[in-house]
Amino acid sequence: MRKTLRQLGIDTGYNLSSFFIALPAFIISIVGLALGTGTAIIWIGIPIAASTLLAMRGVAVAGRAQLPFVLRRQLPRPRYKRAPEGSSVLRRFLTVFTDGQSWLNALWAVANFPVAVAAFAITISWWLATVAAITRPLYAWIIFLATGDTDDGLEYATRWLGWGDSYFATSILSILGGLIMAALLVPIVRGLALAQGYIGKGLLTSLSGLHERIDSLEESRDAATSAEAEALRRIERDIHDGPQQRLVSLGMELARVRRQMEANPEAAQATLEEAIAQTRDTIDELRALSRGIAPPILTDRGLEAALAALTARSTVPVALETDVKGRYRANVESTVYFVVAEALTNISKHARASQASVKVEDWSDRLVVSIGDNGVGGAHVSKGHGLSGLADRIRAAEGEWTLDSPEGGPTVIVAEVPCA
């Protein structure tokens, strides 16, 4: 109830105050652009129109500042086009004509004006009528004491209803009407405020939203490129330090076996056994590396089975809890899998933890992954560390994440990956 009344006050204030923004915005836009267009043939109209569009930027700031309170969300700020560095004053001044948001500001002034006028008139009229109807018994009694007459038309209505024309009957009818108007006050005022709010959102912030979306996609692309490059570098390093060295050693062992075959068959047999053991170790390392590229279990059986296999291989005991619903897009499943894999690797190498936990929940539009451990804490994101790669993977999937790792622990990582 308190929240509803608070929003009613906000919407009422918005409907009343927005009129005093919409009126000058409409006048400036219509008069300035009409005058600029009409006199453009003699060139004086060009600076008039440009000045009008520049002035509308300031008016639009006032209109935009009210929108978050009505729409209950933060909206992006506009990005106006700028002339290249080193441009002349004239070019910087005329750049406003090529800026789409400046023209949308003018369109907003024209489209919003009739709605603002209607919202102002209906809001103030409805409020006054509601208050007047509810308080009629009081002021009608004062008028009766002063003049001896309270005939304001309600007597006809009460007689038509069969209630008579007494003061009590007209008071009851007035209060009932006031209560009905009060009940309708919230949806009517809210609807008028939203009508203006959505016009403002569409015309004053739509291009800004597209710009932010483009920036977000560029960041995601850069993060994906960085994550893949880092993964390739890690795989290259791991292959060089592991399987490649083992294969070189294996080749040398096999060459020694060939030399020993005739001179010392027993030594050759022992060397061959060592070579076979190295072969097994090399295969195990290659299998471990392949998990960082494309784990077959993730492709074949899905995220839940892949996470179960991943946590089972962890050197730190992991409590796994999943609430997933079927299969998801390949990039979503791989992102969640590798986020968990890199986090568990970081725990094994640095956390000195005795217990870890992984929880995956489906929140309809996103998968929420929580990874925690009881280690020493102090984890941070820096280039070249595991958490840096984890952050890049999450940004590449347009997700978000938080890290809480005070000195002494525990460490908790929460990642949200869109899956709608």
DOKOL-365601 format. One record per residue (C-alpha): chain; residue in three letters; x, y, z. Coordinates in nm, 4 decimals. Layout:
A	ALA	X	Y	Z $
...
! end
This chain:
A	MET	0.0000	0.0000	0.0000 $
A	ARG	0.2797	0.2400	0.0907 $
A	LYS	0.4589	0.1614	-0.2348 $
A	THR	0.1386	0.2232	-0.4331 $
A	LEU	0.0781	0.5583	-0.2667 $
A	ARG	0.4404	0.6582	-0.3200 $
A	GLN	0.4177	0.5744	-0.6907 $
A	LEU	0.0871	0.7642	-0.7115 $
A	GLY	0.2612	1.0716	-0.5751 $
A	ILE	0.5465	1.0308	-0.8240 $
A	ASP	0.3090	0.9829	-1.1179 $
A	THR	0.0947	1.2779	-1.0121 $
A	GLY	0.3960	1.5031	-0.9812 $
A	TYR	0.5226	1.3821	-1.3179 $
A	ASN	0.1916	1.4459	-1.4969 $
A	LEU	0.1704	1.7960	-1.3542 $
A	SER	0.5340	1.8995	-1.3956 $
A	SER	0.5873	1.7454	-1.7387 $
A	PHE	0.3354	1.9912	-1.8848 $
A	PHE	0.5703	2.2771	-1.8000 $
A	ILE	0.8471	2.0966	-1.9890 $
A	ALA	0.6320	1.9845	-2.2808 $
A	LEU	0.4887	2.3336	-2.3457 $
A	PRO	0.8204	2.5171	-2.4014 $
A	ALA	0.9596	2.2121	-2.5831 $
A	PHE	0.6659	2.2183	-2.8255 $
A	ILE	0.6914	2.5940	-2.8807 $
A	ILE	1.0681	2.5893	-2.9333 $
A	SER	1.0520	2.2916	-3.1680 $
A	ILE	0.7578	2.4044	-3.3814 $
A	VAL	0.8412	2.7738	-3.3992 $
A	GLY	1.2165	2.7271	-3.4394 $
A	LEU	1.2006	2.4571	-3.7074 $
A	ALA	0.9150	2.6267	-3.8932 $
A	LEU	1.1002	2.9570	-3.8926 $
A	GLY	1.4246	2.7868	-3.9911 $
A	THR	1.2616	2.5950	-4.2753 $
A	GLY	1.0731	2.8999	-4.3987 $
A	THR	1.3830	3.1172	-4.4113 $
A	ALA	1.6281	2.8518	-4.5274 $
A	ILE	1.6111	2.9871	-4.8801 $
A	ILE	1.7886	3.3033	-4.7647 $
A	TRP	2.0349	3.1000	-4.5509 $
A	ILE	1.9386	3.2629	-4.2226 $
A	GLY	1.7095	2.9686	-4.1571 $
A	ILE	2.0004	2.7242	-4.1308 $
A	PRO	2.1506	2.8723	-3.8116 $
A	ILE	1.7982	2.9172	-3.6725 $
A	ALA	1.7170	2.5494	-3.7262 $
A	ALA	2.0557	2.4411	-3.5906 $
A	SER	2.0093	2.6580	-3.2821 $
A	THR	1.6642	2.5074	-3.2335 $
A	LEU	1.8005	2.1526	-3.2396 $
A	LEU	2.0774	2.2500	-2.9970 $
A	ALA	1.8268	2.4142	-2.7630 $
A	MET	1.6104	2.1010	-2.7748 $
A	ARG	1.9015	1.9026	-2.6347 $
A	GLY	1.8763	2.1012	-2.3134 $
A	VAL	1.4984	2.0641	-2.2946 $
A	ALA	1.5297	1.6905	-2.3622 $
A	VAL	1.7637	1.6585	-2.0636 $
A	ALA	1.4831	1.7809	-1.8377 $
A	GLY	1.2335	1.5421	-1.9948 $
A	ARG	1.4748	1.2503	-1.9754 $
A	ALA	1.5620	1.3143	-1.6103 $
A	GLN	1.2061	1.2323	-1.4997 $
A	LEU	1.1730	0.9016	-1.6837 $
A	PRO	1.3591	0.6708	-1.4377 $
A	PHE	1.1153	0.7598	-1.1586 $
A	VAL	0.8119	0.6734	-1.3712 $
A	LEU	0.9487	0.3708	-1.5575 $
A	ARG	1.1375	0.2414	-1.2497 $
A	ARG	1.4554	0.1743	-1.4435 $
A	GLN	1.7730	0.3543	-1.5384 $
A	LEU	1.7907	0.4673	-1.8989 $
A	PRO	2.1003	0.5269	-2.1137 $
A	ARG	2.2262	0.8776	-2.1722 $
A	PRO	2.2230	1.0110	-2.5278 $
A	ARG	2.5337	1.0257	-2.7406 $
A	TYR	2.5297	1.3195	-2.9737 $
A	LYS	2.7354	1.3143	-3.2885 $
A	ARG	3.0492	1.5252	-3.2820 $
A	ALA	3.2522	1.6734	-3.5611 $
A	PRO	3.6014	1.5293	-3.6161 $
A	GLU	3.8887	1.6747	-3.4186 $
A	GLY	4.0242	1.9911	-3.5722 $
A	SER	3.6988	2.0792	-3.7508 $
A	SER	3.6022	2.4419	-3.7946 $
A	VAL	3.3525	2.6140	-3.5662 $
A	LEU	3.0989	2.6237	-3.8496 $
A	ARG	3.1249	2.2481	-3.9123 $
A	ARG	3.0909	2.1692	-3.5428 $
A	PHE	2.7842	2.3918	-3.5300 $
A	LEU	2.6200	2.2312	-3.8349 $
A	THR	2.6974	1.8729	-3.7295 $
A	VAL	2.3706	1.8806	-3.5352 $
A	PHE	2.1819	1.8350	-3.8658 $
A	THR	2.3399	1.4907	-3.9163 $
A	ASP	2.2705	1.3735	-3.5614 $
A	GLY	1.9678	1.1445	-3.5400 $
A	GLN	1.9068	1.1965	-3.1679 $
A	SER	1.8716	1.5730	-3.2155 $
A	TRP	1.5876	1.5198	-3.4615 $
A	LEU	1.4268	1.2644	-3.2292 $
A	ASN	1.4305	1.5274	-2.9546 $
A	ALA	1.2262	1.7566	-3.1774 $
A	LEU	0.9892	1.4730	-3.2680 $
A	TRP	0.9456	1.3962	-2.8971 $
A	ALA	0.8442	1.7578	-2.8312 $
A	VAL	0.5694	1.7355	-3.0934 $
A	ALA	0.4456	1.3831	-3.0117 $
A	ASN	0.4503	1.4249	-2.6352 $
A	PHE	0.2759	1.7632	-2.6174 $
A	PRO	-0.0890	1.6506	-2.6649 $
A	VAL	-0.0379	1.3607	-2.4242 $
A	ALA	0.1181	1.5942	-2.1656 $
A	VAL	-0.1725	1.8384	-2.1964 $
A	ALA	-0.4280	1.5595	-2.1530 $
A	ALA	-0.2340	1.4120	-1.8611 $
A	PHE	-0.2138	1.7498	-1.6878 $
A	ALA	-0.5832	1.8268	-1.7330 $
A	ILE	-0.7135	1.4804	-1.6404 $
A	THR	-0.4832	1.4404	-1.3404 $
A	ILE	-0.5641	1.7724	-1.1807 $
A	SER	-0.9365	1.7409	-1.2602 $
A	TRP	-0.9610	1.3865	-1.1259 $
A	TRP	-0.7777	1.4760	-0.8065 $
A	LEU	-0.9999	1.7817	-0.7468 $
A	ALA	-1.3202	1.5906	-0.8209 $
A	THR	-1.2168	1.3062	-0.5883 $
A	VAL	-1.1306	1.5360	-0.3003 $
A	ALA	-1.4450	1.7435	-0.3582 $
A	ALA	-1.6727	1.4376	-0.3589 $
A	ILE	-1.5257	1.2888	-0.0411 $
A	THR	-1.5283	1.6193	0.1493 $
A	ARG	-1.8727	1.7318	0.0240 $
A	PRO	-2.0506	1.6446	0.3518 $
A	LEU	-1.8216	1.8875	0.5343 $
A	TYR	-1.8429	2.1864	0.3032 $
A	ALA	-2.2128	2.1252	0.2282 $
A	TRP	-2.2858	2.1481	0.6008 $
A	ILE	-2.0873	2.4734	0.6244 $
A	ILE	-2.2760	2.6163	0.3247 $
A	PHE	-2.6076	2.5102	0.4812 $
A	LEU	-2.5212	2.6848	0.8071 $
A	ALA	-2.4220	2.9986	0.6169 $
A	THR	-2.7000	3.0161	0.3552 $
A	GLY	-2.9611	2.7607	0.4572 $
A	ASP	-2.9366	2.5964	0.1133 $
A	THR	-2.7259	2.3038	-0.0129 $
A	ASP	-2.8916	2.2369	-0.3469 $
A	ASP	-2.6077	2.1279	-0.5811 $
A	GLY	-2.7913	1.8740	-0.7975 $
A	LEU	-2.7300	1.5631	-0.5896 $
A	GLU	-3.0837	1.5796	-0.4514 $
A	TYR	-3.2180	1.4839	-0.7940 $
A	ALA	-2.9915	1.1799	-0.8058 $
A	THR	-3.0838	1.0618	-0.4574 $
A	ARG	-3.4576	1.1087	-0.5278 $
A	TRP	-3.4177	0.9086	-0.8517 $
A	LEU	-3.2513	0.6309	-0.6493 $
A	GLY	-3.5372	0.6441	-0.3995 $
A	TRP	-3.3202	0.7676	-0.1150 $
A	GLY	-3.5007	1.0986	-0.0698 $
A	ASP	-3.3297	1.4363	-0.0707 $
A	SER	-3.1986	1.4532	0.2837 $
A	TYR	-2.8510	1.5749	0.3746 $
A	PHE	-2.7603	1.2240	0.4882 $
A	ALA	-2.8636	1.0669	0.1539 $
A	THR	-2.6706	1.3167	-0.0572 $
A	SER	-2.3671	1.2776	0.1693 $
A	ILE	-2.3699	0.8981	0.1293 $
A	LEU	-2.3954	0.9275	-0.2504 $
A	SER	-2.1172	1.1852	-0.2610 $
A	ILE	-1.8824	0.9717	-0.0486 $
A	LEU	-1.9552	0.6605	-0.2557 $
A	GLY	-1.8794	0.8508	-0.5756 $
A	GLY	-1.5607	0.9879	-0.4221 $
A	LEU	-1.4441	0.6425	-0.3187 $
A	ILE	-1.5044	0.5071	-0.6706 $
A	MET	-1.3050	0.7957	-0.8185 $
A	ALA	-1.0299	0.7394	-0.5609 $
A	ALA	-1.0109	0.3703	-0.6586 $
A	LEU	-0.9745	0.4693	-1.0256 $
A	LEU	-0.7229	0.7414	-0.9462 $
A	VAL	-0.4220	0.5061	-0.9298 $
A	PRO	-0.4681	0.3284	-1.2670 $
A	ILE	-0.5685	0.6477	-1.4485 $
A	VAL	-0.2791	0.8575	-1.3220 $
A	ARG	-0.0375	0.5663	-1.3698 $
A	GLY	-0.1593	0.5052	-1.7251 $
A	LEU	-0.1170	0.8702	-1.8211 $
A	ALA	0.2320	0.8767	-1.6717 $
A	LEU	0.3321	0.5587	-1.8551 $
A	ALA	0.1967	0.6964	-2.1839 $
A	GLN	0.4320	0.9930	-2.1558 $
A	GLY	0.7096	0.7764	-2.0178 $
A	TYR	0.7090	0.5316	-2.3077 $
A	ILE	0.7008	0.8136	-2.5622 $
A	GLY	1.0039	0.9635	-2.3908 $
A	LYS	1.1784	0.6278	-2.3658 $
A	GLY	1.1235	0.5524	-2.7329 $
A	LEU	1.2305	0.8912	-2.8678 $
A	LEU	1.4817	1.0177	-2.6110 $
A	THR	1.6747	0.6996	-2.5287 $
A	SER	1.6234	0.4452	-2.8108 $
A	LEU	1.9362	0.5425	-3.0057 $
A	SER	2.1372	0.5509	-2.6844 $
A	GLY	2.0186	0.1989	-2.6089 $
A	LEU	2.1326	0.0847	-2.9530 $
A	HIS	2.4712	0.2471	-2.9012 $
A	GLU	2.5112	0.0716	-2.5667 $
A	ARG	2.4062	-0.2563	-2.7241 $
A	ILE	2.6669	-0.2116	-2.9978 $
A	ASP	2.9317	-0.1356	-2.7357 $
A	SER	2.8275	-0.4427	-2.5393 $
A	LEU	2.8526	-0.6626	-2.8484 $
A	GLU	3.1946	-0.5188	-2.9304 $
A	GLU	3.3108	-0.5909	-2.5756 $
A	SER	3.1700	-0.9432	-2.6004 $
A	ARG	3.3495	-0.9953	-2.9313 $
A	ASP	3.6773	-0.8675	-2.7879 $
A	ALA	3.6322	-1.0825	-2.4777 $
A	ALA	3.5601	-1.3897	-2.6913 $
A	THR	3.8671	-1.3221	-2.9024 $
A	SER	4.0796	-1.2743	-2.5917 $
A	ALA	3.9410	-1.5872	-2.4272 $
A	GLU	4.0039	-1.8010	-2.7348 $
A	ALA	4.3535	-1.6583	-2.7814 $
A	GLU	4.4353	-1.7251	-2.4173 $
A	ALA	4.2962	-2.0795	-2.4452 $
A	LEU	4.5049	-2.1466	-2.7561 $
A	ARG	4.8174	-2.0114	-2.5859 $
A	ARG	4.7520	-2.2301	-2.2826 $
A	ILE	4.6952	-2.5396	-2.4959 $
A	GLU	5.0091	-2.4642	-2.6974 $
A	ARG	5.2093	-2.4219	-2.3756 $
A	ASP	5.0643	-2.7372	-2.2230 $
A	ILE	5.1351	-2.9410	-2.5367 $
A	HIS	5.4907	-2.8079	-2.5536 $
A	ASP	5.5610	-2.8744	-2.1858 $
A	GLY	5.3788	-3.2071	-2.1677 $
A	PRO	5.2980	-3.4396	-2.4601 $
A	GLN	5.5602	-3.2919	-2.6926 $
A	GLN	5.8398	-3.3508	-2.4443 $
A	ARG	5.7100	-3.6993	-2.3695 $
A	LEU	5.6946	-3.7837	-2.7398 $
A	VAL	6.0529	-3.6649	-2.7898 $
A	SER	6.1610	-3.8791	-2.4957 $
A	LEU	5.9561	-4.1703	-2.6304 $
A	GLY	6.1325	-4.1433	-2.9672 $
A	MET	6.4696	-4.1551	-2.7949 $
A	GLU	6.3628	-4.4559	-2.5881 $
A	LEU	6.2482	-4.6446	-2.8974 $
A	ALA	6.5751	-4.5638	-3.0746 $
A	ARG	6.7653	-4.7069	-2.7746 $
A	VAL	6.5462	-5.0209	-2.7869 $
A	ARG	6.6468	-5.0731	-3.1494 $
A	ARG	7.0161	-5.0491	-3.0575 $
A	GLN	6.9759	-5.2867	-2.7604 $
A	MET	6.7714	-5.5531	-2.9401 $
A	GLU	7.0705	-5.7619	-3.0482 $
A	ALA	7.3341	-5.6707	-2.7875 $
A	ASN	7.1196	-5.6787	-2.4706 $
A	PRO	6.7652	-5.8128	-2.5178 $
A	GLU	6.6870	-5.7898	-2.1452 $
A	ALA	6.7799	-5.4193	-2.1313 $
A	ALA	6.5778	-5.3655	-2.4493 $
A	GLN	6.2756	-5.5266	-2.2828 $
A	ALA	6.3072	-5.2946	-1.9795 $
A	THR	6.3447	-4.9897	-2.2034 $
A	LEU	6.0393	-5.0985	-2.4042 $
A	GLU	5.8330	-5.1236	-2.0836 $
A	GLU	5.9336	-4.7682	-1.9941 $
A	ALA	5.8356	-4.6534	-2.3434 $
A	ILE	5.4937	-4.8173	-2.3086 $
A	ALA	5.4430	-4.6421	-1.9711 $
A	GLN	5.5362	-4.3071	-2.1297 $
A	THR	5.2863	-4.3786	-2.4062 $
A	ARG	5.0100	-4.4249	-2.1513 $
A	ASP	5.1092	-4.1039	-1.9704 $
A	THR	5.1109	-3.9146	-2.2988 $
A	ILE	4.7627	-4.0425	-2.3866 $
A	ASP	4.6359	-3.9370	-2.0423 $
A	GLU	4.7783	-3.5875	-2.0884 $
A	LEU	4.6269	-3.5546	-2.4345 $
A	ARG	4.2885	-3.6599	-2.2949 $
A	ALA	4.3180	-3.3986	-2.0203 $
A	LEU	4.4049	-3.1330	-2.2783 $
A	SER	4.1126	-3.2345	-2.5000 $
A	ARG	3.8743	-3.1539	-2.2156 $
A	GLY	3.9753	-2.7915	-2.2514 $
A	ILE	3.8803	-2.7938	-2.6190 $
A	ALA	3.5549	-2.9829	-2.6587 $
A	PRO	3.4574	-3.2392	-2.3929 $
A	PRO	3.2573	-3.5125	-2.5718 $
A	ILE	3.0361	-3.5720	-2.2684 $
A	LEU	2.9150	-3.2106	-2.2859 $
A	THR	2.8148	-3.2513	-2.6491 $
A	ASP	2.6629	-3.5971	-2.6086 $
A	ARG	2.4955	-3.5912	-2.2665 $
A	GLY	2.4568	-3.2267	-2.1745 $
A	LEU	2.5640	-2.9847	-1.9053 $
A	GLU	2.4523	-3.1765	-1.5975 $
A	ALA	2.6454	-3.4931	-1.6880 $
A	ALA	2.9512	-3.2925	-1.7938 $
A	LEU	2.9604	-3.1027	-1.4639 $
A	ALA	2.9217	-3.4270	-1.2684 $
A	ALA	3.2205	-3.5744	-1.4529 $
A	LEU	3.4201	-3.2540	-1.4102 $
A	THR	3.3646	-3.2253	-1.0346 $
A	ALA	3.4369	-3.5975	-0.9884 $
A	ARG	3.7867	-3.5450	-1.1347 $
A	SER	3.8625	-3.2478	-0.9101 $
A	THR	4.1494	-3.2878	-0.6646 $
A	VAL	3.9418	-3.0938	-0.4092 $
A	PRO	3.6139	-3.2576	-0.2936 $
A	VAL	3.3227	-3.0754	-0.4618 $
A	ALA	2.9566	-3.0673	-0.3582 $
A	LEU	2.7591	-3.0335	-0.6835 $
A	GLU	2.3985	-2.9112	-0.6995 $
A	THR	2.2272	-2.8562	-1.0335 $
A	ASP	1.8818	-2.7377	-1.1313 $
A	VAL	1.9008	-2.7371	-1.5096 $
A	LYS	1.6142	-2.8022	-1.7479 $
A	GLY	1.7247	-3.0052	-2.0477 $
A	ARG	1.9680	-2.8777	-2.3083 $
A	TYR	2.0753	-2.5232	-2.3829 $
A	ARG	2.2517	-2.3508	-2.6685 $
A	ALA	2.6007	-2.4847	-2.7279 $
A	ASN	2.7726	-2.1579	-2.6352 $
A	VAL	2.5745	-2.1390	-2.3082 $
A	GLU	2.6644	-2.4929	-2.2049 $
A	SER	3.0311	-2.4532	-2.2993 $
A	THR	3.0547	-2.1192	-2.1158 $
A	VAL	2.9115	-2.2626	-1.7937 $
A	TYR	3.1272	-2.5744	-1.8237 $
A	PHE	3.4523	-2.3863	-1.8770 $
A	VAL	3.3692	-2.1304	-1.6071 $
A	VAL	3.3325	-2.4148	-1.3580 $
A	ALA	3.6415	-2.5907	-1.4974 $
A	GLU	3.8631	-2.2828	-1.4712 $
A	ALA	3.7310	-2.1967	-1.1256 $
A	LEU	3.7990	-2.5514	-0.9972 $
A	THR	4.1461	-2.5433	-1.1525 $
A	ASN	4.2150	-2.2152	-0.9746 $
A	ILE	4.0905	-2.3651	-0.6465 $
A	SER	4.3140	-2.6698	-0.6860 $
A	LYS	4.6229	-2.4631	-0.7644 $
A	HIS	4.5928	-2.1632	-0.5339 $
A	ALA	4.3106	-2.1818	-0.2793 $
A	ARG	4.4523	-2.4497	-0.0452 $
A	ALA	4.0899	-2.5498	0.0146 $
A	SER	3.9590	-2.8738	0.1641 $
A	GLN	3.6055	-2.8349	0.0269 $
A	ALA	3.4413	-2.6665	-0.2718 $
A	SER	3.0859	-2.6290	-0.3941 $
A	VAL	2.9245	-2.5758	-0.7341 $
A	LYS	2.5601	-2.4789	-0.7770 $
A	VAL	2.3867	-2.4196	-1.1111 $
A	GLU	2.0304	-2.2794	-1.1229 $
A	ASP	1.7996	-2.2065	-1.4134 $
A	TRP	1.6329	-1.8668	-1.3606 $
A	SER	1.4295	-1.8902	-1.6813 $
A	ASP	1.6253	-1.6243	-1.8728 $
A	ARG	1.9728	-1.7042	-1.7378 $
A	LEU	2.1804	-1.9730	-1.5736 $
A	VAL	2.3251	-1.8681	-1.2384 $
A	VAL	2.6480	-2.0463	-1.1405 $
A	SER	2.7809	-2.0230	-0.7843 $
A	ILE	3.1275	-2.1603	-0.7065 $
A	GLY	3.2712	-2.1449	-0.3569 $
A	ASP	3.5565	-2.2844	-0.1488 $
A	ASN	3.6831	-2.2684	0.2082 $
A	GLY	4.0379	-2.1783	0.1076 $
A	VAL	4.2667	-1.8910	0.2012 $
A	GLY	4.0874	-1.6317	-0.0150 $
A	GLY	4.2606	-1.3295	-0.1634 $
A	ALA	4.1686	-1.4216	-0.5214 $
A	HIS	4.1813	-1.1364	-0.7720 $
A	VAL	4.1549	-1.0769	-1.1440 $
A	SER	4.4800	-0.9993	-1.3203 $
A	LYS	4.6082	-1.0666	-1.6683 $
A	GLY	4.7535	-1.4111	-1.7094 $
A	HIS	4.5665	-1.5674	-1.4185 $
A	GLY	4.2812	-1.8155	-1.4377 $
A	LEU	4.0196	-1.5691	-1.3193 $
A	SER	4.1096	-1.3335	-1.6032 $
A	GLY	4.0227	-1.6030	-1.8567 $
A	LEU	3.7056	-1.6788	-1.6647 $
A	ALA	3.6004	-1.3128	-1.6846 $
A	ASP	3.6657	-1.3076	-2.0602 $
A	ARG	3.4519	-1.6172	-2.1135 $
A	ILE	3.1610	-1.4672	-1.9217 $
A	ARG	3.1812	-1.1345	-2.1068 $
A	ALA	3.1969	-1.3228	-2.4378 $
A	ALA	2.8591	-1.4799	-2.3515 $
A	GLU	2.7198	-1.1339	-2.2534 $
A	GLY	2.6995	-1.2470	-1.8926 $
A	GLU	2.7931	-1.0895	-1.5620 $
A	TRP	2.9887	-1.2111	-1.2633 $
A	THR	3.0978	-1.1116	-0.9141 $
A	LEU	3.3925	-1.2215	-0.7024 $
A	ASP	3.3967	-1.2138	-0.3222 $
A	SER	3.7296	-1.3347	-0.1847 $
A	PRO	3.8487	-1.1633	0.1333 $
A	GLU	4.1867	-1.2532	0.2810 $
A	GLY	4.1421	-1.5698	0.4849 $
A	GLY	3.8462	-1.6822	0.2755 $
A	PRO	3.6002	-1.8067	0.1865 $
A	THR	3.5863	-1.7335	-0.1869 $
A	VAL	3.2557	-1.7147	-0.3747 $
A	ILE	3.2165	-1.6603	-0.7502 $
A	VAL	2.8692	-1.5969	-0.8938 $
A	ALA	2.8244	-1.5884	-1.2717 $
A	GLU	2.5068	-1.5211	-1.4691 $
A	VAL	2.4942	-1.6471	-1.8283 $
A	PRO	2.1927	-1.5502	-2.0476 $
A	CYS	2.0130	-1.8584	-2.1788 $
A	ALA	1.6740	-1.7307	-2.2982 $
! end
